[in-house]
Structure formats: structure tokens, C-alpha cells
Amino acid sequence: MHTLQSLFFLLILGLSGPFQSSCGAQALQRFAFGRGLMGTQFRVILFAPDSLIAQAAYSQVSARMDTLNQIMSDYLDGSEINRLSETSGLGRWVAVSAPLYAVLQKSYQLARLSNGRYDPTIGPLSQLWRRAVRQRTFPPSRDRRHAQLAVGYRLMQLDSTTRSVRLLKPNMRLDVGGIGQGFAVDEAAEVLRAAGIYSFLLDLGGDILAGSPPPDRPEGWRINVGSGTNTRPDPADTLVVLLRNAAITTSGDTYRHLDLNGKRYSHVMNPRSGLGLRHFVRVTVMAPEGYRADALTKVFSVAKPNARKRLIRRFPGVRVWVLEKRRIYTVNVFPGTATG
């Protein structure tokens, strides 16, 4: 699965002792877990009454994430999404698992609302671009034109009654890397809540989702967004956000890009051109769910400045910060109040 270099640095201080739960019934303790996952790092901070409950909840989350990886990763041979892609152009409906249908349904909705600036059928183009980044060679225009024939979210049909998918053209390849990590942390949050854990912070390669605040910080989890370090954030390039029951994601080319023939191309791809973005832009999105925060960083990176204020109206409850040409501005939730 495509992963993003994290631009987030968590500043969570003084959270080592027990705290009284909100109901006053039992003191809560802080626990932290981490592992490699989906080509990046997965970190979990949670508050629970004791280590047994915390470990059991984390084990359930970890198992769920492994299952999602096997379903959604287009890097894994035999993954469910790759098996589905192999049926493209055959003209038949394919029944899929509930998680795969859910992420494809959300992907389709976001593709439609963004006019294709995010597109889950981008796989043929993203494979070309991955190869270009590895080999440091520009993808031939003929190959891009051929790949573009199999790209277009309207070529993916969904049937909610039978939970089935049909891919209309040959050589289609699905790639939910632009939404999958956000979707995964949403699923992880549901597992924790089902286990009775409500105060938590999840970080999957920079896709961050917060539950209820830490017991001693009711204002929320403190998140630094920027390109400094955890202990030395750059004051000129750092956004501090207090996060509670919401998600936040950043996308940019600070760490991942292709420099070729004197030009820099971002790892963020424009589905319409099949190329990485040429202009520097870093987008941070805060949203009620991880999947929206994840996908919308790509949408607002690809969108031109004059289109962003129109786009934001289609996504209620979302807030967007853009760093472009070394200038940060906010695309606000409410029409007519965006600042620049």
C-alpha cells in the first residue's frame, strides 16, 4: 500500500502516571505500542485500567490491521484488491468482503465529489510512477497514454445490494493507497471503542486519529504539524493542533520526490496527468474521519488555488491548511471566510 512520509511530530508530555477515569470508577494508565505496518510505522497510545486490558485491546487492533493489509494492499500478491483487479474487463460482478466494499464505496464518493482529483482506479498510472521513482527515469508518454485508458472512477461500478464490484475496462488496477491508511485507523478506532477504550491516539505513517482526550488534558491531544523535529519544531513552519475525536493528515514532497532533468516531481500524483505534482505544496486536513483526512490531502494538493475554496464546500466538517510557496493559509469550513 502506498504510504506517506509522516510530517507530524507528537508532543505528548507528562502522561506517565495513573489518572482518574471520567466516571470516577477506576484510574486509567497510559500505554504505548508500536510496530511496522503497511510499509511504515504504526503507533498506538491508549489509556486503560490495567496492562491486561491494554494489551488485549492492542492485540485486537493489530490483528485487524493485518487483515486490512491483506485486503487492501496492491503491493501484496494475492491480496483481495489485486484479485479483484484481475477481473477487470471480464464484464462480471465480483462479490467482495465488507471492508473492501466499504473502502471502495468511500473512495468512489470522494472521487465523485472531487471531480476525479482523487481516483481509486489510478493503479496503472501509479505503477508507472513508482517505477519511474525507483529507476529515476521519466515514464514514456506512450505508456502513460495507454495507462490512462484504464483509469477513471466511473469505470468502477458498485452494487450495494450484493456487495459486488464490476470493473468495466481491461487492464484496470485499483489503488486505495491514498485513502487506505486513513480507513485503517478508522477501523482501529472502532476496535478500541468496542473494547471499552475511548481515550487513544493512533498514528499510521502520519495518518493520525484521536479519540477522547487524555485524562489530564481535556482540551485534546497536542499535535505539531511541521518539518522540524519533535524536540525542536521550526516556529516558522509549525502548526499546533489540539485534536479530539477527529483525524488529521499531512501530505507533501518534503521527503519523497523525484528530481529529474533539473525538475522536481512530488510523490503526490495528479490522476489527470499521470505525473507527480511539479509545484511545492503541503496540505494538512483535519476531518471527522481518517479516510476523509487521508484522501482530501491529495484532493487539495492537486486542486488549483482558485478551486480549493469551492471544493471545501463539498466537505462539511473539514478544515484545510495549505503551505504553498512558503506561505501557509487556511481554507476554512465556512464559505466566504477563507483567508490567504
matplotlib code that plots the C-alpha trace (Angstrom):
import matplotlib.pyplot as plt

x = [0.0, 1.2, 2.3, 3.1, 6.2, 4.9, 5.2, 3.7, 5.6, 3.6, 4.2, 2.6, 4.2, 3.6, 1.4, 3.1, 1.1, -2.4, -5.4, -8.9, -11.4, -14.2, -16.7, -14.5, -14.8, -11.2, -7.9, -6.6, -3.0, -1.1, 0.2, 2.1, 2.6, 4.2, 5.2, 6.0, 2.9, 2.0, 5.5, 5.6, 5.2, 2.0, 1.9, -0.9, -1.2, -4.2, -5.5, -6.8, -7.4, -4.5, -1.9, -4.0, -6.9, -4.5, -2.6, -5.8, -7.2, -3.9, -3.8, -7.2, -6.3, -3.1, -4.9, -7.5, -4.7, -3.1, -6.4, -6.9, -3.4, -4.1, -7.4, -6.3, -2.6, -1.9, 1.7, 0.8, 0.4, -2.9, -4.4, -8.2, -7.9, -5.4, -7.6, -10.4, -8.3, -7.5, -11.2, -11.2, -12.8, -14.4, -17.8, -18.8, -19.8, -17.5, -18.7, -16.1, -15.6, -17.3, -14.1, -13.1, -16.5, -16.6, -13.3, -14.2, -17.5, -15.9, -13.3, -15.9, -17.8, -14.7, -13.7, -17.1, -17.2, -13.6, -14.2, -11.6, -8.8, -8.8, -9.3, -9.1, -8.6, -5.3, -3.3, -2.0, -0.6, 0.7, 2.6, 4.3, 5.3, 6.6, 8.8, 10.0, 10.9, 12.8, 14.7, 14.9, 13.7, 10.7, 7.7, 7.3, 4.4, 3.1, 3.0, 1.1, -1.4, -2.0, -2.4, -4.8, -7.2, -7.8, -8.2, -11.4, -13.5, -16.7, -15.3, -15.7, -19.3, -20.7, -23.7, -24.6, -27.4, -25.0, -21.8, -20.3, -17.9, -17.5, -14.5, -15.5, -12.3, -9.4, -6.1, -7.7, -5.9, -7.3, -5.0, -6.5, -3.2, -4.5, -7.2, -6.3, -4.3, -6.9, -9.6, -7.4, -7.1, -10.9, -11.3, -8.7, -10.6, -13.8, -12.0, -10.7, -14.1, -15.7, -13.1, -14.1, -11.1, -12.1, -9.0, -6.4, -4.2, -3.4, -0.7, -0.1, 2.6, 1.3, -2.4, -3.4, -6.8, -7.6, -10.3, -11.3, -8.5, -6.0, -7.5, -5.3, -5.6, -9.3, -8.6, -7.2, -4.1, -1.5, -0.2, 2.7, 2.5, 5.7, 9.1, 11.1, 11.7, 9.8, 12.0, 12.9, 9.9, 10.6, 8.4, 8.1, 6.9, 4.8, 1.1, -0.1, -3.5, -5.5, -7.2, -10.1, -12.4, -11.1, -8.3, -5.5, -3.2, -0.5, 0.8, 3.8, 7.0, 9.5, 10.8, 9.5, 10.0, 11.8, 14.4, 14.9, 16.5, 16.5, 12.9, 11.3, 8.2, 6.2, 5.1, 1.6, 0.2, -2.3, -4.7, -5.4, -1.8, -0.4, 2.6, 3.7, 2.9, 5.5, 4.8, 5.6, 2.6, 2.0, -1.6, -2.9, -6.5, -8.5, -11.7, -14.1, -12.8, -9.4, -10.4, -11.5, -8.4, -6.2, -7.8, -8.5, -4.8, -4.4, -7.5, -6.4, -2.8, -4.0, -6.6, -5.6, -5.7, -8.8, -10.7, -9.9, -12.4, -15.2, -14.2, -14.2, -18.0, -18.5, -16.9, -18.6, -16.7, -13.4, -10.6, -7.6, -4.3, -2.1, 1.6, 2.5, 5.4, 6.4, 3.1, 0.6, -3.1, -6.3, -9.2, -12.0, -15.1, -17.5, -17.9, -16.7, -14.4, -11.3, -8.1, -5.0]
y = [0.0, 3.5, 5.2, 8.8, 10.1, 11.4, 15.2, 15.0, 15.2, 14.3, 16.4, 14.5, 15.4, 14.4, 11.4, 8.7, 8.2, 6.9, 9.2, 9.0, 8.0, 10.4, 8.2, 8.2, 4.4, 3.4, 5.1, 5.0, 4.4, 5.3, 2.6, 2.9, 0.3, 0.3, -1.9, -1.8, -2.0, -1.2, -0.1, 2.5, 2.7, 2.2, 3.7, 3.5, 5.4, 4.5, 4.8, 1.7, 0.5, -2.0, -3.7, -6.8, -4.8, -2.5, -5.4, -7.3, -4.2, -3.6, -7.2, -7.0, -3.7, -5.3, -8.3, -6.1, -4.0, -7.2, -8.3, -4.9, -5.0, -8.4, -7.0, -3.5, -3.7, -3.6, -4.5, -8.0, -10.8, -12.5, -9.6, -9.2, -5.9, -7.4, -10.4, -8.0, -6.0, -9.2, -9.4, -6.1, -6.1, -9.5, -8.0, -9.8, -8.6, -9.8, -10.2, -8.7, -8.5, -5.9, -3.9, -3.8, -2.8, -0.1, 1.5, 1.3, 2.9, 5.7, 6.1, 6.4, 9.1, 11.1, 10.7, 12.0, 14.9, 15.9, 15.6, 12.9, 14.7, 11.6, 8.4, 4.8, 3.4, 5.2, 1.9, 1.7, 5.2, 4.8, 1.7, 3.6, 6.4, 4.1, 2.5, 6.0, 6.9, 3.6, 3.8, 7.6, 7.7, 9.6, 7.3, 7.4, 9.4, 6.4, 4.3, 7.0, 7.4, 3.6, 3.5, 6.4, 4.4, 2.2, 5.0, 6.6, 6.1, 5.8, 2.6, 1.0, 0.1, -0.8, -2.8, -2.3, -4.9, -7.8, -6.0, -6.5, -4.6, -4.6, -3.2, -2.3, -2.0, -4.4, -3.6, -1.7, -1.8, -0.5, 1.5, 2.7, 3.9, 7.4, 6.5, 3.1, 4.3, 6.7, 4.0, 1.6, 3.9, 4.4, 0.7, 0.5, 3.2, 1.1, -1.9, 0.1, 1.6, -1.9, -3.0, -0.1, 2.1, 5.7, 7.8, 6.9, 8.3, 6.3, 7.2, 5.1, 6.8, 10.3, 9.4, 10.4, 9.7, 10.8, 9.5, 11.2, 13.5, 12.2, 12.3, 15.2, 17.2, 17.7, 20.2, 17.5, 15.7, 18.3, 17.7, 19.6, 19.7, 20.8, 19.9, 20.4, 17.8, 16.5, 18.4, 21.3, 22.3, 25.1, 28.0, 29.4, 26.2, 24.5, 24.3, 23.3, 21.5, 20.2, 17.0, 15.2, 12.7, 13.7, 12.9, 14.8, 14.0, 15.9, 15.3, 16.9, 16.3, 17.3, 13.7, 11.8, 13.2, 12.6, 15.0, 14.5, 16.8, 19.7, 19.4, 18.1, 15.9, 15.2, 11.6, 13.1, 12.2, 14.1, 11.4, 13.6, 13.8, 10.6, 12.6, 13.8, 17.4, 19.9, 22.7, 22.5, 22.2, 20.7, 20.2, 19.3, 18.2, 17.8, 15.8, 13.8, 10.5, 9.3, 8.2, 11.7, 13.4, 11.0, 11.3, 15.0, 15.8, 14.6, 16.4, 19.8, 19.2, 18.6, 21.3, 24.7, 27.6, 29.1, 25.8, 25.0, 27.4, 25.9, 22.4, 22.9, 23.5, 19.9, 18.5, 19.7, 19.4, 19.5, 22.1, 22.5, 24.2, 24.8, 25.6, 26.8, 29.0, 29.0, 30.7, 29.0, 29.8, 28.2, 27.0, 27.4, 25.3, 28.2, 29.7, 33.3, 33.2, 31.6, 33.6, 33.8]
z = [0.0, -0.8, 2.4, 3.2, 5.0, 8.2, 8.7, 12.1, 15.4, 18.5, 21.6, 24.4, 27.7, 31.3, 30.6, 32.5, 35.7, 36.5, 36.0, 37.3, 34.6, 33.7, 35.5, 38.6, 38.8, 38.1, 37.5, 33.9, 33.0, 29.8, 27.5, 24.2, 21.5, 18.1, 15.1, 11.5, 9.2, 5.6, 4.9, 7.7, 11.5, 13.4, 16.9, 19.5, 22.7, 24.9, 28.4, 30.1, 33.7, 33.6, 31.3, 30.6, 29.2, 27.3, 25.8, 24.8, 23.1, 21.2, 20.1, 18.6, 16.8, 15.5, 14.2, 12.5, 10.8, 9.4, 8.0, 6.3, 4.8, 3.3, 1.8, 0.6, -0.3, -4.0, -3.1, -1.9, -4.4, -3.8, -1.8, -2.3, -4.1, -6.6, -7.2, -7.9, -10.3, -12.2, -13.2, -15.0, -18.4, -17.9, -17.6, -14.4, -10.9, -8.2, -4.6, -2.1, 1.6, 3.7, 4.4, 0.7, -0.4, 2.3, 1.3, -2.4, -1.7, 0.2, -2.5, -5.2, -3.2, -2.7, -6.4, -7.4, -5.0, -6.0, -9.8, -10.0, -8.2, -6.1, -8.0, -6.7, -10.2, -10.6, -10.3, -13.9, -13.6, -10.1, -11.1, -13.9, -11.5, -8.8, -11.4, -12.6, -9.0, -8.5, -11.8, -11.8, -15.4, -16.7, -17.8, -21.6, -22.8, -24.8, -21.7, -19.8, -22.6, -22.6, -18.8, -18.8, -20.9, -17.9, -15.3, -14.3, -11.2, -13.4, -14.8, -11.4, -10.7, -7.2, -6.2, -2.5, -2.6, -3.4, -2.2, -5.6, -7.8, -11.6, -13.4, -16.9, -18.9, -19.3, -17.5, -14.7, -11.4, -8.1, -5.8, -2.5, -1.1, -1.0, 1.4, 2.9, 5.9, 7.0, 6.5, 8.6, 11.6, 11.5, 11.7, 14.5, 16.5, 16.2, 17.6, 20.6, 21.3, 21.2, 23.8, 26.1, 25.2, 24.4, 25.1, 22.5, 19.7, 16.5, 14.1, 10.9, 9.0, 9.7, 9.3, 12.9, 14.6, 18.1, 20.4, 23.6, 25.1, 27.7, 31.2, 32.3, 29.0, 28.4, 25.7, 23.4, 22.1, 21.2, 17.6, 16.0, 12.2, 10.5, 9.2, 12.4, 15.0, 18.0, 20.4, 18.1, 16.0, 13.5, 14.8, 11.3, 9.8, 12.6, 13.1, 16.6, 16.7, 19.6, 18.4, 20.0, 18.3, 14.9, 12.4, 10.8, 7.9, 6.0, 2.5, 0.8, -1.0, 1.7, 1.9, -1.1, -4.6, -7.9, -9.1, -12.8, -15.5, -13.2, -12.2, -9.0, -9.1, -5.9, -4.9, -4.9, -8.3, -10.4, -11.7, -14.8, -16.0, -14.5, -13.2, -9.8, -9.0, -10.2, -7.7, -4.0, -1.8, 1.6, 2.7, 6.1, 6.5, 9.7, 9.4, 11.5, 10.0, 9.0, 5.5, 4.6, 6.1, 4.1, 0.7, 0.9, 1.3, -2.2, -3.5, -2.1, -3.3, -6.8, -6.9, -8.1, -5.6, -7.1, -6.9, -3.3, -1.8, -4.0, -3.1, 0.6, 0.5, -0.6, 2.6, 5.7, 9.0, 7.2, 7.7, 5.4, 5.8, 2.7, 2.7, -0.8, -2.0, 1.7, 2.7, 5.0, 4.5, 5.7, 3.5, 6.1, 6.5, 6.0, 2.5, 2.2, 5.2, 3.7, 4.3, 2.4]

ax = plt.figure().add_subplot(projection="3d")
ax.plot(x, y, z, "-o")
ax.set_aspect("equal")
plt.show()
